Amino acid sequence: MDHAPDRLAEADAERARERRRVAMHLQAIEDNPLDAADIEMFEMFEREGWSPDRRRAYIRDQAVKAQSAVAAE
């Protein structure tokens, strides 16, 4: 195996990039485009080759942190 278990193979990473492009286009059609921070996050996932499980864990952690910050206000 030429990649770590939590990293995508290059072919899988390319498919993920294409899915993101399609999803971004559909979100824009629905007048709900991704903001710059969201785009950067997905580009980071692609650049680093993160697996879907690692991506979900990161997003979940960020949501928990954001909720905690709101609750603290």
Backbone torsions as a table, in degrees:
resi	resn	phi	psi	omega
1	MET	NA	133.4	-174.3
2	ASP	-103.9	14.0	176.3
3	HIS	-144.9	158.1	179.9
4	ALA	-68.6	153.6	-177.0
5	PRO	-58.3	-29.5	-178.6
6	ASP	-96.3	14.4	177.4
7	ARG	-116.5	146.9	177.5
8	LEU	-82.1	146.0	170.4
9	ALA	-66.7	155.6	-176.3
10	GLU	-57.2	-39.9	179.4
11	ALA	-63.8	-40.3	177.8
12	ASP	-68.1	-37.4	178.2
13	ALA	-63.8	-39.6	178.8
14	GLU	-66.0	-39.9	176.7
15	ARG	-63.9	-38.1	178.0
16	ALA	-64.6	-40.8	177.2
17	ARG	-60.5	-43.4	179.9
18	GLU	-65.9	-40.7	177.3
19	ARG	-62.5	-39.0	178.7
20	ARG	-64.2	-43.0	179.5
21	ARG	-60.1	-44.0	178.7
22	VAL	-64.5	-45.7	-179.6
23	ALA	-61.7	-41.1	178.8
24	MET	-62.8	-40.9	178.9
25	HIS	-63.1	-45.3	179.8
26	LEU	-65.0	-39.0	176.7
27	GLN	-62.9	-40.6	178.6
28	ALA	-64.7	-40.5	177.3
29	ILE	-59.4	-38.0	-179.6
30	GLU	-81.5	9.0	-179.2
31	ASP	59.8	37.8	178.0
32	ASN	-138.3	59.9	-175.6
33	PRO	-69.3	154.1	174.1
34	LEU	-67.9	145.6	175.3
35	ASP	-86.9	174.5	-175.4
36	ALA	-59.6	-37.9	-179.8
37	ALA	-66.2	-40.7	178.1
38	ASP	-64.3	-44.4	179.7
39	ILE	-60.9	-44.7	179.5
40	GLU	-61.7	-40.4	179.6
41	MET	-61.9	-47.5	-179.3
42	PHE	-66.9	-35.9	176.3
43	GLU	-65.4	-36.4	176.3
44	MET	-63.1	-45.3	178.2
45	PHE	-55.6	-46.0	-178.5
46	GLU	-66.2	-46.0	-178.2
47	ARG	-60.9	-41.0	-178.2
48	GLU	-85.8	-10.2	179.0
49	GLY	69.2	32.5	-177.1
50	TRP	-63.9	142.7	176.6
51	SER	-73.4	160.8	176.8
52	PRO	-57.1	-39.6	179.0
53	ASP	-63.1	-42.2	179.5
54	ARG	-67.4	-37.8	177.4
55	ARG	-61.9	-48.0	-179.8
56	ARG	-60.7	-42.7	-180.0
57	ALA	-61.9	-42.4	179.3
58	TYR	-62.8	-47.6	-179.4
59	ILE	-63.0	-42.6	178.4
60	ARG	-60.7	-45.4	178.9
61	ASP	-61.7	-41.6	179.0
62	GLN	-64.6	-38.8	178.8
63	ALA	-65.3	-41.1	178.6
64	VAL	-63.8	-43.9	178.8
65	LYS	-62.5	-42.0	179.3
66	ALA	-64.8	-41.6	178.6
67	GLN	-64.5	-40.4	178.5
68	SER	-63.6	-39.9	178.8
69	ALA	-65.0	-40.2	178.8
70	VAL	-67.0	-41.7	-179.7
71	ALA	-65.5	-30.6	-178.8
72	ALA	-74.6	-18.5	-177.9
73	GLU	-76.9	NA	NA
